[in-house]
């Protein structure tokens, strides 16, 4: 059973996602003119920041699990065989 706090977070997440979808996504599927890009970008940033904070999603934690290579696919000097 979910506790009261997770139920509140779930409801708040659904409301925020609904507001975001109405502003940003809905004009794609209707004949309505899309809002200015500043409103779309600002709404997206605020909604996903708040949702990330509520559910304790952090970029650093996600990025720690991703290996990024910056060597251009070339072997490093100490890996090369002479």
C-alpha positions in Angstrom: 0.0 0.0 0.0 1.4 3.4 -0.8 1.8 5.8 2.1 0.2 9.3 2.2 3.4 11.0 1.0 3.9 8.9 -2.1 0.2 9.4 -2.9 0.6 13.1 -2.7 3.7 13.0 -4.9 1.9 10.9 -7.4 -1.0 13.3 -7.6 1.3 16.3 -7.9 3.3 14.6 -10.6 0.2 13.8 -12.6 -1.0 17.4 -12.3 2.4 18.8 -13.3 2.7 16.4 -16.2 -0.8 17.3 -17.3 -0.1 21.0 -17.3 3.2 20.4 -19.2 1.5 18.2 -21.8 -1.3 20.7 -22.2 1.1 23.6 -22.9 3.8 21.8 -24.8 2.4 18.7 -26.4 -1.3 19.4 -27.0 -0.8 22.0 -29.7 1.0 19.4 -31.9 -2.2 17.4 -32.1 -4.7 20.2 -32.4 -5.2 23.2 -34.7 -4.1 25.5 -31.9 -1.1 27.8 -32.4 1.9 26.6 -30.3 2.9 28.9 -27.4 6.2 30.9 -27.7 9.3 28.8 -27.3 10.2 30.6 -24.2 7.0 29.4 -22.5 7.6 25.8 -23.7 11.2 25.8 -22.6 10.5 27.4 -19.2 7.5 25.1 -18.5 9.5 22.0 -19.4 12.4 23.1 -17.2 10.3 23.9 -14.2 8.1 20.8 -14.4 10.9 18.3 -14.8 13.0 20.1 -12.1 10.1 19.8 -9.7 9.3 16.2 -10.6 13.0 15.3 -10.3 13.2 16.8 -6.9 10.0 15.2 -5.7 11.2 11.7 -6.8 14.8 12.3 -5.8 16.1 11.9 -9.4 19.6 13.5 -9.7 21.6 14.0 -12.9 24.8 13.2 -11.1 23.6 9.8 -10.1 22.4 9.0 -13.6 25.7 10.2 -15.2 27.8 8.1 -12.8 26.4 5.0 -14.4 27.3 6.2 -18.0 30.8 5.6 -19.3 31.8 8.3 -21.7 35.0 7.8 -23.8 36.7 11.0 -25.1 39.7 9.3 -26.8 38.1 9.2 -30.3 38.2 5.5 -30.4 42.0 5.4 -30.5 43.9 3.3 -28.0 45.7 5.1 -25.3 49.5 5.3 -25.3 49.8 2.8 -22.5 47.5 0.4 -24.3 49.4 0.4 -27.6 51.6 -2.5 -28.5 54.9 -1.6 -30.0 
